[in-house]
């Protein structure tokens, strides 16, 4: 068995996807993300940013607010998704 020191070291480049995803979660506008990350094209954001469940839930809440006049969108963030929009994963 190889010693633990033989594992490949992390480099700064490895932090790009998590950093880009955190900026997405925070709702930072794309031009600002591109400036922070040093990108010149939106395709880099598409490559490195990952849509996480909290973003999907937020979008579902916003859509619910539009569809049901904010009556169901007012559910607290701690509530289970199936309590306010049955059938969503």
C-alpha positions as protocol buffer text, in pm:
chain_id: "A"
residue {
  index: 1
  type: UNK
  ca { x: 0 y: 0 z: 0 }
}
residue {
  index: 2
  type: UNK
  ca { x: 127 y: 348 z: -89 }
}
residue {
  index: 3
  type: UNK
  ca { x: 187 y: 595 z: 192 }
}
residue {
  index: 4
  type: UNK
  ca { x: -62 y: 878 z: 228 }
}
residue {
  index: 5
  type: UNK
  ca { x: 202 y: 1127 z: 112 }
}
residue {
  index: 6
  type: UNK
  ca { x: 188 y: 969 z: -233 }
}
residue {
  index: 7
  type: UNK
  ca { x: -162 y: 1110 z: -291 }
}
residue {
  index: 8
  type: UNK
  ca { x: -170 y: 1388 z: -547 }
}
residue {
  index: 9
  type: UNK
  ca { x: -155 y: 1733 z: -385 }
}
residue {
  index: 10
  type: UNK
  ca { x: -436 y: 1981 z: -436 }
}
residue {
  index: 11
  type: UNK
  ca { x: -367 y: 2288 z: -641 }
}
residue {
  index: 12
  type: UNK
  ca { x: -539 y: 2624 z: -662 }
}
residue {
  index: 13
  type: UNK
  ca { x: -713 y: 2517 z: -984 }
}
residue {
  index: 14
  type: UNK
  ca { x: -901 y: 2249 z: -784 }
}
residue {
  index: 15
  type: UNK
  ca { x: -1079 y: 2526 z: -590 }
}
residue {
  index: 16
  type: UNK
  ca { x: -1240 y: 2679 z: -900 }
}
residue {
  index: 17
  type: UNK
  ca { x: -1559 y: 2467 z: -915 }
}
residue {
  index: 18
  type: UNK
  ca { x: -1645 y: 2510 z: -544 }
}
residue {
  index: 19
  type: UNK
  ca { x: -1563 y: 2882 z: -554 }
}
residue {
  index: 20
  type: UNK
  ca { x: -1774 y: 2936 z: -866 }
}
residue {
  index: 21
  type: UNK
  ca { x: -2061 y: 2738 z: -717 }
}
residue {
  index: 22
  type: UNK
  ca { x: -2053 y: 2942 z: -394 }
}
residue {
  index: 23
  type: UNK
  ca { x: -2077 y: 3262 z: -599 }
}
residue {
  index: 24
  type: UNK
  ca { x: -2374 y: 3111 z: -785 }
}
residue {
  index: 25
  type: UNK
  ca { x: -2545 y: 3020 z: -455 }
}
residue {
  index: 26
  type: UNK
  ca { x: -2488 y: 3376 z: -329 }
}
residue {
  index: 27
  type: UNK
  ca { x: -2662 y: 3511 z: -638 }
}
residue {
  index: 28
  type: UNK
  ca { x: -2359 y: 3705 z: -761 }
}
residue {
  index: 29
  type: UNK
  ca { x: -2431 y: 3842 z: -1112 }
}
residue {
  index: 30
  type: UNK
  ca { x: -2251 y: 3663 z: -1398 }
}
residue {
  index: 31
  type: UNK
  ca { x: -2035 y: 3963 z: -1499 }
}
residue {
  index: 32
  type: UNK
  ca { x: -1911 y: 3993 z: -1139 }
}
residue {
  index: 33
  type: UNK
  ca { x: -1839 y: 3620 z: -1117 }
}
residue {
  index: 34
  type: UNK
  ca { x: -1646 y: 3641 z: -1442 }
}
residue {
  index: 35
  type: UNK
  ca { x: -1437 y: 3930 z: -1306 }
}
residue {
  index: 36
  type: UNK
  ca { x: -1368 y: 3758 z: -974 }
}
residue {
  index: 37
  type: UNK
  ca { x: -1276 y: 3429 z: -1139 }
}
residue {
  index: 38
  type: UNK
  ca { x: -1077 y: 3592 z: -1420 }
}
residue {
  index: 39
  type: UNK
  ca { x: -1295 y: 3455 z: -1699 }
}
residue {
  index: 40
  type: UNK
  ca { x: -1354 y: 3626 z: -2032 }
}
residue {
  index: 41
  type: UNK
  ca { x: -1645 y: 3409 z: -2147 }
}
residue {
  index: 42
  type: UNK
  ca { x: -1971 y: 3285 z: -1998 }
}
residue {
  index: 43
  type: UNK
  ca { x: -1883 y: 2932 z: -2112 }
}
residue {
  index: 44
  type: UNK
  ca { x: -1634 y: 2914 z: -1824 }
}
residue {
  index: 45
  type: UNK
  ca { x: -1914 y: 2975 z: -1574 }
}
residue {
  index: 46
  type: UNK
  ca { x: -2115 y: 2699 z: -1740 }
}
residue {
  index: 47
  type: UNK
  ca { x: -1817 y: 2469 z: -1703 }
}
residue {
  index: 48
  type: UNK
  ca { x: -1733 y: 2541 z: -1339 }
}
residue {
  index: 49
  type: UNK
  ca { x: -2060 y: 2636 z: -1170 }
}
residue {
  index: 50
  type: UNK
  ca { x: -2280 y: 2350 z: -1049 }
}
residue {
  index: 51
  type: UNK
  ca { x: -2651 y: 2394 z: -975 }
}
residue {
  index: 52
  type: UNK
  ca { x: -2710 y: 2256 z: -627 }
}
residue {
  index: 53
  type: UNK
  ca { x: -3035 y: 2150 z: -458 }
}
residue {
  index: 54
  type: UNK
  ca { x: -3072 y: 2479 z: -268 }
}
residue {
  index: 55
  type: UNK
  ca { x: -3076 y: 2667 z: -599 }
}
residue {
  index: 56
  type: UNK
  ca { x: -3333 y: 2428 z: -748 }
}
residue {
  index: 57
  type: UNK
  ca { x: -3550 y: 2470 z: -438 }
}
residue {
  index: 58
  type: UNK
  ca { x: -3524 y: 2848 z: -457 }
}
residue {
  index: 59
  type: UNK
  ca { x: -3627 y: 2850 z: -822 }
}
residue {
  index: 60
  type: UNK
  ca { x: -3919 y: 2619 z: -744 }
}
residue {
  index: 61
  type: UNK
  ca { x: -4028 y: 2856 z: -465 }
}
residue {
  index: 62
  type: UNK
  ca { x: -4012 y: 3155 z: -698 }
}
residue {
  index: 63
  type: UNK
  ca { x: -4210 y: 2972 z: -966 }
}
residue {
  index: 64
  type: UNK
  ca { x: -4461 y: 2866 z: -701 }
}
residue {
  index: 65
  type: UNK
  ca { x: -4500 y: 3227 z: -595 }
}
residue {
  index: 66
  type: UNK
  ca { x: -4582 y: 3326 z: -951 }
}
residue {
  index: 67
  type: UNK
  ca { x: -4822 y: 3038 z: -1006 }
}
residue {
  index: 68
  type: UNK
  ca { x: -5004 y: 3056 z: -673 }
}
residue {
  index: 69
  type: UNK
  ca { x: -4988 y: 3430 z: -593 }
}
residue {
  index: 70
  type: UNK
  ca { x: -4724 y: 3379 z: -320 }
}
residue {
  index: 71
  type: UNK
  ca { x: -4959 y: 3168 z: -105 }
}
residue {
  index: 72
  type: UNK
  ca { x: -4744 y: 2857 z: -128 }
}
residue {
  index: 73
  type: UNK
  ca { x: -4413 y: 3041 z: -176 }
}
residue {
  index: 74
  type: UNK
  ca { x: -4442 y: 3178 z: 177 }
}
residue {
  index: 75
  type: UNK
  ca { x: -4347 y: 2838 z: 325 }
}
residue {
  index: 76
  type: UNK
  ca { x: -4044 y: 2871 z: 558 }
}
residue {
  index: 77
  type: UNK
  ca { x: -3710 y: 2759 z: 417 }
}
residue {
  index: 78
  type: UNK
  ca { x: -3693 y: 2482 z: 679 }
}
residue {
  index: 79
  type: UNK
  ca { x: -4005 y: 2312 z: 541 }
}
residue {
  index: 80
  type: UNK
  ca { x: -3975 y: 1996 z: 341 }
}
residue {
  index: 81
  type: UNK
  ca { x: -4015 y: 2039 z: -33 }
}
residue {
  index: 82
  type: UNK
  ca { x: -4291 y: 1778 z: -51 }
}
residue {
  index: 83
  type: UNK
  ca { x: -4499 y: 1983 z: 192 }
}
residue {
  index: 84
  type: UNK
  ca { x: -4548 y: 2265 z: -57 }
}
residue {
  index: 85
  type: UNK
  ca { x: -4487 y: 2115 z: -402 }
}
residue {
  index: 86
  type: UNK
  ca { x: -4569 y: 1745 z: -409 }
}
residue {
  index: 87
  type: UNK
  ca { x: -4394 y: 1541 z: -674 }
}
residue {
  index: 88
  type: UNK
  ca { x: -4071 y: 1742 z: -689 }
}
residue {
  index: 89
  type: UNK
  ca { x: -3757 y: 1546 z: -605 }
}
